[in-house]
Amino acid sequence: MKFISEKDSRYSNSVYIQITAVVTAFTLLVVLSSSLMGNIVKNNMRDSIEAAFYDTTQNINTDLLELETLLLYISETVRLMILKGFDFDTVKNYITEITEYSMFADERFKVYATGIYAVFDVFGTTPKGGRFFDGTGWQPPDDFIPKDRPWYTAAVEANGKIGITEPYVSVAWGQFTMTFSRRIFDNDGNSLGIVSLDILLDRVRNYAVNTYFTNGGYGLLLNKNVEMLAHPDSDLWGKPLGEIQNFYSIADELKNGIQVSERKIRNYKNEKSVISFRQLPNGWHIGIVIQEEIYFRNLTIMRLTLIFTGIALAAVFITIILRLNAVKKELKAAKEENGLTNREQEIFTMLLNGVSPKEMGYKLKISSHTVAFHRSNLYRKLGVGSITEFFAKYVSESKIGPP
């Protein structure tokens, strides 16, 4: 009995080793696959975010460049008209016509450009500065001083090139506005005046806020001073980012030129979110905010799928191992319990595998008479009278091995 117990112990250890090997192999497979697929999913998400940033940046830059080019053309035309001796009324009529007919024939300009206006040094000065005219017909209030306006300062600093203001509240429109302005000179470098074009920020805001690559996300836009230009919550417009809850450290990093990517925060609805920023060529910052649950959903689904698949496959393999070992144990037990000799055990196995008597003799290197002798003894010990009864007892009775 001690001998049998030791054999049983060796058998159990062998099975445990096989099961451990299967579990270890599938665990490693799941971990490595999860890591590899996780990197692929993360890279795809990052590519999607970069694509969203790129599309929005291109839309904003295209609109701004288009208006900048338009103002350059109009201001140069006004300059040439003045140099050719056209008077104030003629130049004024041109500005009105370009505002009413040419410029606003394009539906896109109607959405976010207000019109051309100018202040002229060449046509005389007033106590408030040069002579002002707005192509939309807007009349400035009595306390309106062109030199105090952001567009005037931007044009002076640009010195003949296109100056661009930071967003400010327009006196004429009462809305956040950004202005392209250009100071024009005669051939001797004397100032002729400043020509300007206002842009309402609504279109740019829409571009920014609608920057996302999945539902539940939104965009935001900051100016050079890291102040909020665009956000789904209009109450935050104009506020410094550093004064908005959950954004203190991010504001400092953006001011110091540090790129912020995949930072976990809580959004304005107090939802767990992930935020990333990119800087535009003009110094502004555009951000994308995505709910954390949505951002990591694909990654979580992928990992859970791999884990459950690994568990299922491991269970299948373990079941096969247990069944095969059980069959081996049953066959071995059947041989031992019936007192079979080593030769009879060999013939027992060959019979189960469908080996013919002639092939048995060849493999065992014995004569056909010897094979018949051992087979007859085998049948007697097993209690069967023929090969048919043998298969009926050990194969046909819904069993893989003998009882």
Secondary structure, 3 states (H helix, E strand, C coil): CHHHHHHHHHHHHHHHHHHHHHHHHHHHHHHHHHHHHHHHHHHHHHHHHHHHHHHHHHHHHHHHHHHHHHHHHHHHHHHHHHHCCCCHHHHHHHHHHHHHHHHHHCHHHHHHEEEEEEEEEEEEEECCEEEEEECCCCCCCCCCCHHHCHHHHHHHHHCCCEEECCCEECCCCCCEEEEEEEEEECCCCCEEEEEEEEEECHHHHHHHHCCCCCCCCEEEEECCCCEEEECCCHHHCCCEHHHCCCCHHHHHHHHCCCCCCCEEEECCCCCEEEEEEEECCCCCEEEEEEEHHHHCHHHHHHHHHHHHHHHHHHHHHHHHHHHHHHHHHHHHHHHHHCCCCHHHHHHHHHHHCCCCHHHHHHHHCCCHHHHHHHHHHHHHHHCCCCHHHHHHHHHHCCCCCCC
